[in-house]
């Protein structure tokens, strides 16, 4: 099966002297690979923005009424015929979670990019147990194709 076409904008809104390890695992070609493997049916135009905690918290509070920085926020604008979305990922939360979960930074970023891309296509683990299981199974399958272990 051919992979979907992807137009990617990758924005790393981190100070140059901060988070060097993040920059190293967020090479454009790798981010594009993770997203393209996550696209189920349609081509896509996706912006990925890597931010610090203050920006992630402000967005989460403004759009989800939750006053904390979360790992990934998905803003999906269309699902067909082209998936259009913004994925906002908080570097500090990713780093903390990777350490807590015993994962590499690269593996955790890959999982969050897959997770966010699936949200952009309409998958939603918060709709119920069946939806959560479907989304998790798909994430596990995609992560295996990308050469990563089960993220759960």
C-alpha positions as CSV (number, residue, x, y, z in Angstrom):
1,X,0.0,0.0,0.0
2,X,1.4,3.4,-1.0
3,X,1.9,6.0,1.8
4,X,-0.1,9.2,1.7
5,X,1.3,12.4,0.4
6,X,2.1,14.9,3.1
7,X,2.8,18.6,3.2
8,X,4.6,19.2,6.5
9,X,5.5,22.4,8.3
10,X,7.8,21.6,11.3
11,X,8.2,24.4,13.8
12,X,10.5,24.1,16.8
13,X,9.7,27.0,19.1
14,X,12.5,26.2,21.6
15,X,15.4,28.4,22.5
16,X,18.5,27.4,20.5
17,X,20.4,26.5,23.7
18,X,17.6,24.4,25.1
19,X,16.4,21.0,24.3
20,X,19.2,20.0,22.0
21,X,18.2,16.3,22.4
22,X,14.7,17.2,21.1
23,X,16.1,18.8,18.0
24,X,18.2,15.8,17.3
25,X,15.2,13.4,17.3
26,X,12.9,15.7,15.4
27,X,14.6,15.6,12.0
28,X,12.1,16.6,9.3
29,X,12.4,13.4,7.4
30,X,11.7,11.3,10.6
31,X,8.6,13.4,11.6
32,X,7.3,13.1,8.0
33,X,7.8,9.3,8.1
34,X,5.9,8.9,11.4
35,X,3.0,11.0,10.1
36,X,2.8,9.4,6.6
37,X,2.6,5.9,8.2
38,X,-0.2,7.3,10.5
39,X,-2.4,8.6,7.6
40,X,-5.1,6.0,7.0
41,X,-6.7,7.1,3.8
42,X,-6.2,10.7,2.8
43,X,-3.3,13.0,1.9
44,X,-2.5,15.6,4.5
45,X,-1.3,19.1,5.3
46,X,0.0,19.1,8.8
47,X,1.9,21.6,10.9
48,X,3.8,20.2,13.9
49,X,4.8,22.8,16.4
50,X,7.1,21.9,19.3
51,X,6.6,24.3,22.2
52,X,7.6,25.0,25.8
53,X,5.2,24.4,28.7
54,X,3.8,28.0,28.9
55,X,2.5,27.9,25.3
56,X,1.1,24.4,25.7
57,X,-0.6,25.3,28.9
58,X,-2.1,28.5,27.4
59,X,-3.5,26.6,24.4
60,X,-4.8,23.7,26.5
61,X,-6.6,26.2,28.8
62,X,-8.0,28.2,25.9
63,X,-9.2,25.4,23.8
64,X,-9.9,22.6,26.3
65,X,-10.4,24.5,29.5
66,X,-7.7,22.5,31.2
67,X,-5.1,24.6,33.0
68,X,-1.9,22.5,32.5
69,X,0.6,21.7,29.7
70,X,-0.4,18.4,28.0
71,X,1.8,16.3,25.8
72,X,0.0,16.8,22.5
73,X,-2.9,18.9,21.3
74,X,-4.5,18.2,17.9
75,X,-6.4,20.9,16.0
76,X,-8.1,19.2,13.1
77,X,-9.7,21.4,10.4
78,X,-10.7,18.9,7.9
79,X,-10.5,15.1,7.4
80,X,-11.4,14.7,3.8
81,X,-10.5,14.9,1.0
82,X,-7.3,16.2,2.7
83,X,-6.5,16.0,6.3
84,X,-5.6,19.5,7.6
85,X,-4.3,19.8,11.1
86,X,-2.0,21.4,13.6
87,X,-0.2,19.2,16.2
88,X,1.2,21.1,19.2
89,X,3.6,19.0,21.3
90,X,5.1,20.2,24.6
91,X,8.8,19.4,24.8
92,X,9.0,19.5,28.5
93,X,6.1,17.2,29.0
94,X,7.5,14.7,26.4
95,X,10.8,14.7,28.1
96,X,9.3,14.1,31.6
97,X,6.9,11.4,30.3
98,X,9.7,9.6,28.4
99,X,11.8,9.3,31.5
100,X,8.8,8.2,33.7
101,X,7.8,5.5,31.1
102,X,11.3,4.3,30.4
103,X,11.2,5.3,26.7
104,X,13.6,7.0,24.5
105,X,12.8,10.6,23.5
106,X,12.5,9.5,19.9
107,X,10.1,6.7,20.7
108,X,7.8,8.9,22.7
109,X,7.8,11.7,20.1
110,X,7.0,9.0,17.4
111,X,4.1,7.8,19.5
112,X,2.7,11.3,20.1
113,X,3.0,12.2,16.4
114,X,1.1,8.9,15.5
115,X,-1.5,9.6,18.3
116,X,-2.0,13.2,17.2
117,X,-2.3,12.3,13.5
118,X,-4.9,9.7,14.3
119,X,-6.9,12.3,16.2
120,X,-6.7,14.6,13.2
121,X,-8.4,11.8,11.2
122,X,-11.3,11.5,13.6
123,X,-10.1,8.8,16.0
124,X,-11.0,9.7,19.6
125,X,-10.1,7.5,22.6
126,X,-12.3,9.7,24.8
127,X,-15.6,8.6,23.2
128,X,-15.7,5.2,25.0
129,X,-13.9,2.0,25.6
130,X,-14.4,0.5,22.1
131,X,-13.0,3.7,20.5
132,X,-10.1,3.8,22.9
133,X,-9.2,0.1,22.2
134,X,-9.5,0.7,18.4
135,X,-7.2,3.7,18.5
136,X,-4.7,2.0,20.8
137,X,-4.5,-1.1,18.6
138,X,-3.9,1.1,15.5
139,X,-1.2,3.0,17.3
140,X,0.5,-0.2,18.4
141,X,0.3,-1.5,14.8
142,X,1.8,1.7,13.3
143,X,4.5,1.9,15.9
144,X,5.6,-1.7,15.1
145,X,5.7,-0.8,11.4
146,X,8.0,2.1,12.4
147,X,10.3,-0.2,14.4
148,X,9.2,0.8,17.9
149,X,7.8,-1.3,20.8
150,X,4.3,-1.1,22.0
151,X,3.9,2.4,23.4
152,X,1.5,1.1,26.1
